[in-house]
Amino acid sequence: MMQVTARYFAAFREQAGKESERVETRARTAGELYGELATRHGFADPRARCKVAINDELRDWDAELADGDVVLFFPPVAGG
Amino acid sequence: MSFSIQDKPIDPRVLEARLRDDRAGACVTFEGWVRDHNEGEAVTALEYEAHEPIAVAEGEKILAEARERFDVIAIHAEHRVGSLAIGDCAVWVGVSAAHRGAAFDACRYVIDEIKARVPIWKKEHYADGDSGWVNCATRAPAHRAGQAAKVS
């Protein structure tokens, strides 16, 4: 098990009811962690439409996680 | 020549002055305004939220791509965050170039990529008191019920 910090933005923050949380997980990748958290918080957006950043850098969903990472989950963007 | 996130009103005339250059024969600007409707709903106000560190990094990357792809002289873009009213300028993109083709193409490229890639989110407030995040599969049940009632 490792511990990471998950941060939520916009719709994800409202659905989770919090801005961030410490998460104990066996997820190896950002995508696996999204799967776990989507189930826990009821995130309905498909992963392909969302984005993830690790330690403030945009990454692919198959990026591997390390203990202590801060993982930012971005729902579908809507600028403009 | 930069991308920025602004919590104060955007003044297009001030930004346009930054594009001035004696070599420029064309200037193309785009303003995105808050409109009073979206997908059949009456919209009364918008809130924009950004994750600024990544929004700025990704915005700068888009401007660098535009400079590489198109023969431009100056290029600048800004996006608002916070509460906006109908008619407010939410996003501004400006490009100057020697000729109009590059200016149009670069401006179009930048606004399209901003909309697709930069971590900015838009919450709409509707005339019926409801609200919802645009593009997200997360509208309040009350809102979906309202939609269904109007369709039927």
Contacts between the chains, C-beta under 8 A, distances in Angstrom:
chain1	res1	chain2	res2	distance
A	9	B	49	6.9
A	9	B	51	5.9
A	9	B	119	7.1
A	9	B	121	6.7
A	10	B	49	5.4
A	10	B	121	3.6
A	10	B	123	7.3
A	10	B	133	5.6
A	10	B	136	7.2
A	11	B	121	7.1
A	11	B	133	4.0
A	11	B	136	4.1
A	11	B	138	4.3
A	14	B	133	7.8
A	14	B	138	7.5
A	15	B	138	6.0
A	43	B	138	7.8
A	44	B	137	3.9
A	44	B	138	5.9
A	45	B	136	5.9
A	45	B	137	4.9
A	45	B	138	7.1
A	46	B	137	7.9
A	49	B	135	7.6
A	51	B	119	6.7
A	53	B	51	7.8
A	53	B	54	5.7
A	53	B	119	7.9
A	56	B	53	5.3
A	56	B	54	6.3
A	57	B	54	7.7
A	58	B	54	6.2
A	58	B	58	6.9
A	72	B	51	6.7
A	72	B	54	7.6
A	74	B	51	7.0
A	74	B	119	5.0
A	75	B	121	6.7
A	75	B	133	6.8
A	75	B	135	7.8
A	75	B	136	4.9
A	75	B	138	7.2
A	76	B	135	4.1
A	76	B	136	5.5
A	77	B	115	7.5
A	77	B	116	7.3
A	77	B	117	7.0
A	77	B	118	6.4
A	77	B	119	5.7
A	77	B	120	5.9
A	77	B	121	6.4
A	77	B	135	7.1
A	78	B	115	7.7
A	78	B	120	6.9
A	78	B	121	5.5
A	78	B	122	4.2
A	78	B	133	7.2
A	78	B	134	4.1
A	78	B	135	4.4
A	78	B	136	7.7
A	79	B	48	7.6
A	79	B	50	7.9
A	79	B	79	5.9
A	79	B	91	6.6
A	79	B	114	5.3
A	79	B	115	5.3
A	79	B	118	5.1
A	79	B	120	3.6
A	79	B	121	8.0
A	79	B	122	7.2
A	80	B	32	4.9
A	80	B	79	8.0
A	80	B	90	6.9
A	80	B	91	5.3
A	80	B	111	6.5
A	80	B	114	6.2
A	80	B	115	4.1
